[in-house]
Each structure stands twice: as C-alpha cells, then as structure tokens.
C-alpha cells in the first residue's frame, strides 16, 4: 500500500513494537507477537503512515500521514493532533512529554501535558526529510540537499544552533536520506536517498562506511 519496505518501530524497553499496514498500525507484544492494539490513522485515498515512533517511556505512539501527526496512548485514545502547513511531515520525541514535528523547514514544539504548541522554529534552509533525537538531546535532521545537520537547543529551548553540517552522499538518486538514527553518540546510521545500502558516518573523524543490508553488526544499531 505505497510502502517499499514495512515500517516497524520498537519501544525503548523492547516490550512492544508497532508495524504499519497502509493506514493501520498494529501494536504487538515483543514476547508473544500478539496484537494488543490496532489503530486506524486518519488519511485519504492512497495515503499511508510514513513516520512512526514510540515516546521514550513507551506510553505514547506518534504516527504521521501526509502533513498530519497524531499521538495515541496505549489504550488507543487520541492524545494530540498536529497539522502542518506543508504536505510532508515527520516527527520525533525530544522527551516523554515533548513532541517535535518537522514540516518541511519548520519545527513545531508541542507538549502532551499542555496539548498546545509551545514554540516553533524555522531551519536556515532545506526541507527536512527525517529527524532523530540523540540520548544527549541533540537533533539530527536530513534535508533535500543531501545534507545532514546536527542541532542543539539552548537550555530554555527558545533557540538552537547548528553544531555541524556534513554531506550525506546520495544513493540511487540525489535526495534526502530516508532513515537517520544515532548508532551511538559519535556516529550516525543512515540510508541514502533512493535506498540501497546503509552508511555509518563517524561525526568525529568524518569517516563513512557502507554497510550492505543485513550485514551490519547488530550491536552497532541504536537502542
């Protein structure tokens, strides 16, 4: 239903995982693989869930369809809806209460406790394709210029600075990376635009290592 690869995400405690089938999200037990919750995410026509992530405490799940991000608790209740102004959106968690929704070059900052927009920022340039927050609260984003940017917020989260910008060589076509995650605090795992093999990028040395699908060391993948 529009997905070249199944979209699956796991909670950080590995107690449950969620898998996508079109506009349906199935939350399952990691121990038994039984479905404990089925969510029907709003969408029109050929739309599908393009981004899916558990909150750090595993109590909420954020799902993105087109330019709308919806957040559900583990009882299936809709907790928050964020609608972006542009077509493409992605989302990630800053902490258990803070959701970052990225709508092209705009970052929206919502909290579940207030259910309100707390702030929003515009990136200097480039449309955001994917985003990931590290354990030490830095934000990594990929843009449509085949660049990766490492950002950090000021303590009051009213402004941020760009710590580092580096090239992400394209895959089958010149475009943004489709998947980016921290494998640890020093390196990034990403999938080049157009798919293909994964790449590890060492943030300290600049070294890039190509890893064929299915051959990467399991211990190197993010927790």
C-alpha positions as CSV (number, residue, x, y, z in Angstrom):
1,X,0.0,0.0,0.0
2,X,2.6,2.5,-1.1
3,X,5.4,1.3,1.1
4,X,8.5,-0.3,-0.4
5,X,9.6,-1.5,3.0
6,X,7.4,-2.3,6.0
7,X,7.6,0.4,8.6
8,X,8.3,-1.0,12.1
9,X,9.4,0.7,15.3
10,X,10.0,-0.7,18.8
11,X,9.7,0.9,22.2
12,X,12.9,1.6,24.0
13,X,12.3,-1.0,26.7
14,X,11.7,-3.5,23.8
15,X,8.4,-4.7,25.5
16,X,6.3,-3.8,22.4
17,X,6.7,-2.9,18.8
18,X,4.4,-1.3,16.2
19,X,4.0,-2.3,12.5
20,X,2.3,-0.4,9.7
21,X,-0.1,-1.8,7.1
22,X,-1.4,1.2,5.0
23,X,-3.3,3.4,7.5
24,X,-3.4,0.7,10.2
25,X,-0.9,0.5,13.0
26,X,-0.6,-2.8,14.9
27,X,1.0,-2.6,18.3
28,X,2.3,-6.0,19.4
29,X,3.9,-7.7,22.3
30,X,7.6,-8.4,21.7
31,X,7.4,-11.6,23.8
32,X,4.3,-13.2,22.2
33,X,3.9,-11.1,19.0
34,X,0.2,-10.9,19.7
35,X,-1.6,-7.7,18.7
36,X,-2.5,-5.7,21.8
37,X,-3.8,-2.6,20.0
38,X,-4.9,-1.7,16.4
39,X,-5.0,2.0,15.4
40,X,-6.7,3.3,12.3
41,X,-4.8,6.5,11.5
42,X,-6.8,9.2,9.6
43,X,-5.9,9.6,5.9
44,X,-7.3,10.0,2.4
45,X,-7.0,8.0,-0.8
46,X,-3.6,6.3,-1.2
47,X,-2.2,7.9,2.0
48,X,-0.1,5.8,4.3
49,X,1.7,6.1,7.6
50,X,5.2,7.5,6.7
51,X,6.6,8.1,10.2
52,X,6.1,6.1,13.4
53,X,7.8,6.4,16.8
54,X,7.2,5.5,20.5
55,X,7.8,8.1,23.1
56,X,10.9,7.4,25.3
57,X,8.7,6.0,28.1
58,X,6.8,3.8,25.7
59,X,3.4,5.2,26.8
60,X,2.6,7.1,23.5
61,X,2.9,6.5,19.8
62,X,3.2,9.2,17.2
63,X,2.1,8.4,13.6
64,X,2.4,10.7,10.6
65,X,0.2,10.6,7.5
66,X,0.9,13.3,4.9
67,X,1.1,16.6,6.9
68,X,-0.7,15.4,10.0
69,X,0.8,13.8,13.1
70,X,-1.4,12.0,15.6
71,X,-0.4,10.8,19.0
72,X,-2.1,7.9,20.8
73,X,-1.8,6.4,24.2
74,X,-1.5,2.6,24.7
75,X,-5.3,2.4,25.3
76,X,-5.9,3.7,21.8
77,X,-7.0,7.2,22.8
78,X,-6.1,10.1,20.6
79,X,-4.0,12.5,22.7
80,X,-2.7,15.1,20.3
81,X,-3.1,16.1,16.7
82,X,-0.6,18.4,14.9
83,X,-1.3,19.6,11.4
84,X,1.5,21.2,9.3
85,X,1.1,23.8,6.7
86,X,3.1,21.9,4.0
87,X,2.5,18.4,2.6
88,X,5.3,16.3,4.1
89,X,5.8,15.9,7.8
90,X,8.0,13.8,10.1
91,X,8.0,13.6,13.9
92,X,10.3,12.6,16.8
93,X,10.3,12.8,20.6
94,X,12.6,15.2,22.5
95,X,11.5,13.6,25.8
96,X,8.4,11.7,27.1
97,X,6.3,14.9,27.1
98,X,7.8,16.8,24.2
99,X,7.0,16.1,20.5
100,X,8.9,17.7,17.7
101,X,7.0,17.8,14.4
102,X,9.0,18.8,11.3
103,X,7.1,20.2,8.4
104,X,9.5,21.0,5.6
105,X,11.8,23.6,7.2
106,X,9.6,24.4,10.2
107,X,9.9,22.6,13.6
108,X,6.9,22.6,15.9
109,X,7.3,22.0,19.6
110,X,4.3,20.6,21.4
111,X,3.9,19.1,24.9
112,X,1.5,16.4,25.8
113,X,0.9,17.9,29.2
114,X,-0.4,21.2,27.8
115,X,-1.6,19.8,24.4
116,X,-0.5,23.1,23.0
117,X,2.1,24.5,20.6
118,X,4.8,25.8,22.8
119,X,7.1,27.2,20.1
120,X,8.2,26.8,16.5
121,X,11.4,27.4,14.7
122,X,12.5,27.7,11.0
123,X,15.6,26.0,9.9
124,X,18.1,28.1,7.9
125,X,17.5,26.3,4.6
126,X,16.5,23.0,3.2
127,X,13.4,20.8,3.6
128,X,13.6,18.3,6.4
129,X,13.1,14.7,5.3
130,X,13.9,12.8,8.6
131,X,14.9,13.6,12.1
132,X,16.2,11.9,15.2
133,X,17.0,13.0,18.7
134,X,20.1,11.6,20.4
135,X,20.3,10.5,24.1
136,X,22.1,13.7,24.9
137,X,19.2,15.8,23.4
138,X,20.8,16.8,20.1
139,X,18.7,16.8,17.0
140,X,19.9,15.3,13.7
141,X,18.0,16.2,10.5
142,X,18.4,15.3,6.8
143,X,17.4,17.9,4.2
144,X,16.7,17.8,0.5
145,X,20.2,19.0,-0.4
146,X,21.7,15.6,0.7
147,X,23.0,17.2,3.9
148,X,22.8,16.1,7.5
149,X,22.6,18.8,10.2
150,X,23.3,18.3,13.9
151,X,21.4,20.9,16.0
152,X,21.4,21.7,19.7
153,X,18.9,23.8,21.7
154,X,19.7,26.5,24.2
155,X,18.7,25.5,27.8
156,X,15.4,27.4,27.6
157,X,14.6,25.8,24.2
158,X,13.8,29.1,22.7
159,X,16.6,29.0,20.2
160,X,19.0,26.4,18.7
161,X,22.4,26.4,17.0
162,X,23.8,24.3,14.2
163,X,26.7,22.3,15.6
164,X,27.7,20.5,12.4
165,X,26.7,20.1,8.8
166,X,28.0,17.3,6.6
167,X,27.4,15.7,3.3
168,X,25.3,12.6,3.0
169,X,26.2,11.1,-0.4
170,X,23.1,10.1,-2.3
171,X,22.1,6.6,-3.2
172,X,20.0,5.7,-6.3
173,X,19.1,9.4,-6.8
174,X,20.2,12.7,-5.4
175,X,17.9,13.4,-2.5
176,X,17.5,13.3,1.3
177,X,18.4,10.4,3.4
178,X,15.4,8.2,4.2
179,X,16.5,7.0,7.6
180,X,18.8,8.6,10.1
181,X,19.5,7.4,13.6
182,X,22.3,7.7,16.1
183,X,24.1,4.3,16.5
184,X,25.9,5.9,19.5
185,X,26.9,9.5,20.5
186,X,29.7,9.6,17.9
187,X,28.3,8.1,14.8
188,X,25.1,8.1,12.6
189,X,23.5,5.3,10.6
190,X,21.5,6.5,7.6
191,X,20.0,5.2,4.4
192,X,21.0,7.3,1.3
193,X,18.3,8.9,-0.9
194,X,16.7,6.2,-3.1
195,X,17.5,3.4,-0.8
196,X,20.3,0.8,-1.1
197,X,22.9,0.1,1.5
198,X,23.2,1.7,4.9
199,X,26.1,4.0,5.8
200,X,27.8,4.8,9.1
201,X,29.1,8.3,9.4
202,X,31.6,9.0,12.2
203,X,30.9,12.5,13.4
204,X,34.4,12.9,15.0
205,X,36.5,11.7,12.1
206,X,34.2,12.2,9.1
207,X,34.8,8.6,8.0
208,X,31.9,7.0,6.1
209,X,31.5,3.2,6.0
210,X,29.0,1.5,3.6
211,X,27.2,-1.4,5.2
212,X,25.2,-3.8,3.0
213,X,21.6,-4.5,4.1
214,X,21.5,-7.4,6.6
215,X,25.3,-7.4,7.2
216,X,25.7,-4.6,9.7
217,X,26.8,-5.5,13.3
218,X,23.7,-5.8,15.4
219,X,25.5,-4.3,18.4
220,X,26.1,-1.2,16.4
221,X,22.5,-0.4,15.8
222,X,20.7,2.2,18.0
223,X,19.0,1.2,21.2
